[in-house]
Amino acid sequence: MYTNPYEGIETMQWYKANLHTHCGTGKGTPGRHELKDVIGLYRECGYSVLAVTNRDMFTDAGQYEEEFDMTLIDGYEYCQGKEMLILNTKNVIYGNNQQVIDSAIRDGGVSFICHPNRAIPTGEDMDENGEYILKKCWSPAEIDRLSGFTGIEILNGKAFRIGGSGLAIDVWDYFLTHGKLIWGIGTDDFHRWEDLSRAFTVIYAPSRSKKDIINAIKRGRFYVSNGLLIKDVNFENNVLKISAKEEVPTFSNGCRFTVVGEHGRVLLTRFGDELVYEVNDKEKYIRVQITSEYGSMLWTQPFYRKSVFQLA
């Protein structure tokens, strides 16, 4: 029996969200633009949900909710150790990663590992062969020592301009393959204008209230995109049907559908208007990656056998 994270979404609304945003030009804020300006720009770009997540500090954005008709989620980016997103909390915790995750759980919030494949400084620019020395922000072993976190950033827009990779589906598949159920989000990690709308998360919820948005995130009722939207998704009797379209209308809606299973293994690739795929009972999970003719992409959450998974 497989679990469909999108069950019941036909009765819900979808909301475009960025869950990793730095803004404000005061002390301790790494953003280059004022809070109100950033919120306004995201609203103009069609976003309904925004989390302001400055480093180890709480930024009160709630005063602008009514003015911009947006859901503004409280949170911060934990940067005292390895970086994490902490959402739906007003308490900035000073401690280790596990203590911060535990605090988020007590507050009813969620936590995500940030940009695991982004490069971090090593102290040396090049090795003896003239090759750049890169070290990943997180190793799988470091993540595996933690428990209770909600997921990881599988797509981080800012990482592509500072080194390493903003894509971390390899890390995601590693944990899913080993029976650890974690969700993947996509974020801009916004610091300045050129970071805008590089990666976003589309959330299905009964309403745009903070409670409904956070509950949807906890259940994995969302997907990651950099320009594609799901048109329809249905999963019945182990048969998955899914279709997608460009966020901005184009001349064709043809897409390449890639079904991915354990160890990141490609199970099927098809091109067309819709994917129909029958899940094999032996598969621990599948997830779908969709690419349009124009290069836009989206990533679904896993459809999975609950009996073989444990929450992270």
Secondary structure, 3 states (H helix, E strand, C coil): CEECCCCCHHHCEEEEEEEEECCCCCCCCCCCCCHHHHHHHHHHCCCCEEEECCECCCCCCHHHHHHHCCEEECEEEECCCCCEEEECCCCCCCCCHHHHHHHHHHCCCEEEECCCCEEECCCCCECCCCCECCEECCCHHHHHCCCCCCEEEEEECHHHHCCECCECHHHHHHHHHCCEECEEEEECCECCHHHCCCCEEEEEECCCCHHHHHHHHHHCCEEEECCEEEEEEEEECCEEEEEEEECCCCCCCCEEEEEECHHHCEEEEEEECCEEEECCCCCCEEEEEEEECCCCEEECCCEEEHHHCEEC
